[in-house]
């Protein structure tokens, strides 16, 4: 069983929600965040990426950044931008993008479920990014962005959310600048029903937000040690989450760009690829439409790559992933990129940015680009269930829940 707890949300006063809501802090650079928040003093980026309010060049990990984030949260609260609900509750958060909708339950998941493995991960985290979010959570004394969780389809959960959306008026209903619709409903008086539903759900899976999740757990464990009167009911034992059933989710491609061809010229590189892939001149952009196919853009030309049978292990849920096929048969042996988490010769481009961005990168600061076919949510769950880890930057979920709509105070 898993635990999802009601909480007293600190959230925008009606009328401010569209101004406050912002994309997660880790999908943009500081420069992009400055531009997004320009002219909007209420953007949650002033809290999640507070370096935008300090002189350019200040490190995003500078102590002044966290102090500024706390100052900005306190300022907005004092100005009446945020209010805290009087009693604990749950919420429904529905996202609409290009005609598709997904509706999830907002509540607080248990750090004990993460520790026990009932909340399953599929990515490793990086120490510097963990340290950043630990300091952010500790300084603000709050979870400021929801962890994006998923679970296998559950009829009672879906029926409960559908019934409430049909019967109640939304708290918020707005469209963000990128065209994504955001609708929120309050759910009170259903605590026992929701607790009963999650008692039937054995596992939750992290879809997005591994660093935020790991840091929330670290903060909670640290506060347990510091609190001689710890009971287990304190808010630091839980972290802000939005949970969608897996049948609603869409994973987009997460593409790769590389800075060199391992010392080879283009013709030699293409020839080397032919040992493990069929390589065909595509005559135009390639957006892969099936597993084990890839687009390659190099020297102004697109090529279609198809992995030859036998270069992956179907019994291994990690080996059969397209990101693994590319890593194990191209990046490591041909380009010498053995640790893509740390090697500066490789970068990752979310599919939401389109093939045009791959071409731009390959023409400017990089040498070649690889367009991917996205993994399925089933593949993600298979990896997590096996206790394994996907290669870095394997999944890109859209639409992304916004930060700032809900804040969970740690008390």
DAZI-V322485 format. One line per field, one symbol per residue. phi: phi as a letter, one per 30 degrees, with the letter a starting at -180 (. if undefined). A space follows every 50 residues. Layout:
BEGIN
phi->???
END
This chain:
BEGIN
phi->.bbbcdacdcbddejcedddebdedccbdddddeddceibdcedddcdbd ddcceejdddcdedddddddeddddddddidcbcddbdacbcbccbbhic bbbbccacdcddddddjdcccbbdcceddddeddddddddhadcbdddcb bdebddddddddddddccdddbabcdediddbbbbdbbibeddddddddc cdbcbddbjedddddddddddddeddcdcecjcddddbbdbbccdddccb ccdbdbbbdaciicdddddddddddcbdbbddilebcecaeibbcbcahi bcbccbddejcbcddcddedddddedddcbdddcciccbddcdddbbbbd dddidddddddddccbcbbbcccddcdddededdddicbdedhcbbcbdc edcjdbbcddj
END
